[in-house]
Amino acid sequence: MIDRKALRIDAAAMELALAKRGKAAIADDSSWKKSLSLDEEQRQLKTESENLQAERNRVSKLIGQKKSNGEDASEELKSMAEVAKHAKALDLKAKEAEAAFQLALLETPNIPHSSVPEGMDESANQEIRLWGNPRQDEVPAHWDIGENLGILDFDAGTKLAGSRFSVLRGAGARLERALMQFMLDKHADVHGYEEVWVPAIANRKTMTGTGQLPKFEDDLYRLEGEDAFLIPTAEVPVTNLYQDMILENHQLPIKHCAYTPCFRREAGSAGRDTRGMIRQHQFDKVELVQLVAPHLALTALDELLSHAIAILESLELPYRLVNLCAGDLGFSAEKTFDLEVWLPSQKTYREISSCSSFAQFQGRRAGIRYRDENNKVQTVATINGSGLAIGRTLVALLENQWQEDGSVNIPEALQPYMGGLSRISPAKGI
């Protein structure tokens, strides 16, 4: 949620920054314009309420004077009844305006950081660097590799659940589990995150706290008969562990890693990546979350990004690092770096991790605060990113480590998690 006080102090500067996201963010029918209009209405209501209170005080004083003098105060009492009736109606109107204002704020995206590149879409994203040597030979798509090895079964996934689901068998299932454990061990034992295991279901308040609701409800799986949802990422429950809490300064930074299954309807991706494991309704992910003091947000983002990068490099996967432009930022982010892994079959890089600073946007929504060194209560800043998306990592391994005989090599760092297995071969399947 954007800062309400900042909106009132310098709405023009905020609108100028928000405009970097595109015209839709500041259009006449946008949540931003609604919030400005409702803020002005609230100012007027406050002035009206103050005038009404002054009138109540004046009439009350006059009634007291007349009664003490033994004079008739019936007209003043009648006037006071009208004022009370008007005050009740005004109070109701003010509550309705506040509710509408809060909803408008909840639907208004975060303000991009000043360091974010300008641009309207992904074509304006800035490539920062490349790592590794992307193979340029002809490599089969991961679905062909996996099916030939007997470790990927898309027909079974469709039979069991429908399109955009899959079943992993044998070495494929073990590879998924090995990647999860490798990532968690690296982040917990080397990078200093506390591992947490959280529910895969979240209620509406929790979903609202990190920005999934109310704007993106159509992308979520809602439980029938309950106001609860399957989580789209561990970011949701992990960040909200501290919902409505006031932390002490010495507790920061807080760093958590978590594995969860993730669920997304992919409502806006019809026709995109319909084959394979790139875009599925259910997928596994290891998430990194940090809660920090606001002035340390971008420093923490750089640190978290380095931890996601360490996984890619340990697995010997070529990648590129991209700084997203304002028009390509997610709803809640102030600044985002994407890590894109090389997929030889597509001869292109595909996103495998998105690492973002949200400044105090999520902290305000979730009510997460802390006492600073001056004992002043402030809202925390939140940082998170994938460390990594496990399914896409598996896809990248299959393609980048594919051999001409149809086998797939296992990176050295992952072999201990595969029982010492160094290669998955077609003949054995494991």
N, C-alpha and C positions, 0 to 999 in steps of 0.2 A: 504494500500500500504506500502511495506517495505521502510525503510529509504534509499534513494538514496546515501546520503553521507556516511552512515555506510557501504553500499555495497562497495564503493570505498576504504574506510579506512581499512576494515577488512572483506573482502568477505569470507575468509576461516572460520572464526569463525561463521559467519552467516550460511554458508553451513553446518557446523557441527551441529548447533542448528536445522536447517531445516530438517536435516537427521533424527531427532527424529520422524518426521511425517511418515517416511517410505521411501523406495527406490524410489518410484514414484516421490516424491517431488524433488529429485535431479538427476533423470535419464537424460540421454543425450538428450532426446526429451522434457524435462520438461521446463516450463516457466523460472525456475531459471537458467538453463543452457543457455537458449536463452538470458536472460537478461545479463548474464556474457559476452557472446559472443558479444552482441550488445554494451555493455559498452566498451569493448576493441576496437570495431570498431569505436566508437565515439571518443575514445582517439586518435586513429590513424588519424581520420578525423580532429580533432582539431590541431594535430601536422602539418598535411599537410596544413591546413588553415593558421596556423601561418607562415609556411615557404613561402606560396604563398603571404601572406601579406608583408613579408619581401622583397620578390622579387619585388612586386609592388612598394614598397617604394624606392627600389634601382633604378629601371628603371625610375620611376617618377623623382627622383632626377637627374638622368643622362640626361633625356630629358630637364629638366629645365636648366642644365648647358650648354648643347649644344645650346639651343635656345638663351641663354644670350650671347653666344660667336659667334652667327651667323652661327653655324654649322648645317649640315643636321642631323635631328633626325628621319628620316623616318623608319629606321630599329628598333629603340627603340619604336616608335609608333606602328609598326606592332607587336612587341613583347608584348607591353602592351595590344593590342587587344586580343592576344592569352591568356595572363594571365587572362584577364577579362572573356573570354569564359570559361576558366578552372575554374575560381572562381564561375561562375554561375552554372556550372555542379556540382561542389563540394558542393555548398549551397543546391542544390536540393537533393543530396545524403545524406547530413547531416540531412535535414528535414525528409526524409524517414526513416533514421536510428533512429531518435528521436521518430517518431511515432511508429515504431516497438518496440523500447525500452519501451515506455510508456505502450503499450499493453502487453508486457511480464511482466512488473511490476504489471499490473492490474490482471494478471492471476496467479501471484505467491502468495501462501498462507502466512499468518502471521508467524512470528518466535515464537515458543513456549517459554513461560517464563521458566526460569531456575528451578523453583519449580515444574514444571509439571512432573508427573511420566512418566518414559519411558514405552513403550509398543506399539504394532502395532494395536491392536483392543480393543473392549470393555471388553475382558476377562482380560485385564491388568488394568482396572479401579480400583481405590481404594475406598472401602467402608469406609466412615468416621464414620457414626453412624446410628443407627436405632431409630425410635421414634414411640411410640404407641404399641398397642397389636393387631397384625394382626389376624383376625379371621381365624380359620382353619377348620370350618365346611363346609359342602357342600352348596354353594350359586349359584343360577342360574346366567347365563351370563346377563349382563345389557340389552341386546336386548330382552331377554325373560321377564325380570322384567318389562321393560318399555312397552312392548306390552301388557302384562297381565294387567297393570294398565291403559292402554289406553292412555298413554302419549307420546309414541314413535311410529312413523309410517314410516317405511323404504320403504314400497311399494309406498307410496305417493311421497316420495323423488325421487325414481327411475322413477316414471311416469313423474314427473315434470322436472327432470334434468338429470337423468341417475344414474349409479352406484356411490356409495360413497357419496350419499346425503341422508338427512333424514328430516322429518317434526316432530316438537314437538307440542303437543297439550295440552290444559288445564293446569294442574299443571306442566307438563313438560316445556311448554313455559314459565310459570311464574317462574319456578325454574331457567331456563337459565337466565332470566332477573334479578332475585333476586341475583344470584351469581355475575353477572356483577356489579350491584349496590353496593353489599356488598364489593367487592374487591376495587372498585374505592373509596368508602367512607373511607375504611381502609387506603388506600395508601395516599389519599389526606388529610384526617382529622387527621390521627395519625402519618403517616410516613413522612409527609412533602413534598409530590410531588404536583406539579401544574398539574391539569388535563387539557388535551388538546383534542380537537376533530378535527381529521385530515381526509383528503381525503383517499378513499380506492383505488385510482388510482395514480400511480406515473410515471413520465417520465423516459427516459433512464438515464439521468444524475443523477437523484435521486436514482435510482436502483443501479447505479454504485458506488455511494458515500458510500453505506454500504456493498458493496461486492457481491450483488446478480448478477450483470452483470460485465463482460461478461460471466463468467464461468458457471452460472446456468440458462441460458436462457430457456433451455428445461424444467425446472421445473416450469416455470412461465406461467400465462395466459396473452397473449398479445392481446390487442384490435385491431381488424381487421381494417386496413387502418390508424392506428396511431402508432407512436413509443412510446406507453405507455402500462402499465401493471397493472393488479390487484395486490395489495400488498400481499406478503406472511406473513407479520407481521407488526405491527405498528412501530417497530424499524426503518423501512425505512423512512416514512414521518416524524416521530418525531425527529430522529437524524438530518435529513436534513433541519429541520426548521432553522438551523444555517449555512447552506451551504454557502460557500464563504464569511463568516463574520469574523471580528476580534472582539472578545469580550474583555471586560475589566476584569482585575483580580478580582475585587470585585463582578462580576456577577457569578463567579464560587463558589461552584458547582451549576450546573443547574440540576434540577430533575423534570422529567415529568412522568405522568402516562396517559395511553390512552386505551380506548376500541376501537377495530375495528373488523369487520369481516376480515378473512384472507383466502387467496385462494392459493392452491398449486396443481399442476397437479399430484404429487406423481408418476412421471415418472419412478423412480427407485424402486418402491415398489410393483411391480406386484406380486399378490399372497399373500401379507402380509396384515393381518387385513382386509380382504375383508368384514367381517360382522361387524355390529355395528358402533360405533361412534369414535373409537380410531384413525382411519386414514381416514379422509374425505377430499374431495376437497374444501369444504367451512366449516370453523369453527370459533368460536368466541374466542377472547383472550384479556386479559388485560395485557398490556406491561409496564414495568418499564425501563426508560432510564435516565442515568446520564452522564453529561459532566463535567470532573474534570481536575485538573492539573495532568500531567503525574505521578508525584511521589506519588500521592494519589490513583492511579488506583486500586491497590489490596485492599486497605482499603475500598474504595467505593464498590468494589465487595462483600466484606464480609457484608457490610451494606445492600446492595440490596438483597443479598441472605437471610439475616435475615428477610427482609420484605416479601419475598415469603413464607418463612417458617411460618411466623406468620399467614398467610391465612390458610395453611394446618392444623396447630395446632388449630386454632379457629374453624375449621370445623370438628375437631376430626378425621382426616384422618391419619392413620399410613403411614409412609414414611421412605425412607432411603436416605441419602445424599452421593453422589458419586463424587470423584475427577477424572476427565477424564484424561486418559493417552494421550500422544502426538499423537499417531496414531488415536485416536478417536475424536480429536479436530475438530471443524468446521473450514472452510476455513479462516474466518476473526479473529478467537479467538486466544489470547495468553494463556488464562487459562479459564477453564470452570468447574463449579460445576453443576451436574444434581440432581434434586429432583425427586424421583420416588415414586409414590403412590402405596399402596398395592391394588391389585385387587383379591379378594377372589376366584372368579370363575376360574381364571387362576393360582392361587397359586403362584403369582409372583409380583414383583414390575415393574411398567411401568412409563416411563418418563412423568412428568406433568409440569416441568419447567426446562429450561436450562439457567443458569446465567453465563455470560461471561464478561471478561475484554478483550478489543480489543487493549489496549494500544493506540498508535497514528495511528494505521493502518487505521481506518475509517476516522479519522480526516484529514489525508493527502489526502485521496481519495475525501472527500467532501469539502476540503479547509476550515476547521473550525479551527480558531486560536484564541489566546488570548494574551494580554500583561501581562507578569509576573510582580512580584514585582519590578524588575529592568527595567521595561518598554521594555523588549525584547519580540518580537513577537515569540510565540511558537505554535506548534500544540497541540490541546486538546487531552485528552484521553477520550474514550467512554466506558460506561458500560451498559449492558442491560440484561433483563431476563423476563420471563413470570411471571406474578403475579396474576392469573395463566391462563393456558389454560382452558377455561370455559367448553367446551364440555367434556374434560377428567375429570374435577372435578365433573361434573354431573354424569358421568359414575361411578366414585369412590364412590360418595354418594349413588347411587342406590344400589351398591353391598355391601358396608360396613354397610349401615343402613337398609338393607333388613331384614324383619321379616318372621317368619315361616308362618304367615297367608297371605303372599304376599304383605303386606303393606311395606312402607319405611318411617322411622322416619326422621324428619327434625332436623338438629342440632340446638341447642338453639340459637346460634349466628345468624342463618339465618331466624329464625321464624318471626322477625319483618318485614323482607322483603317479607315474604309470607303471609302477612295479618294475622299473628298470627297462621297460620296453623302449627301443630306439626307433622302431619302424612299424607301421601298420601296413600289412601286405595283403593283396587280394586273395591269395591262396588260403591264408589262415583267418583273415578277418580280425585277428587280434595278435 
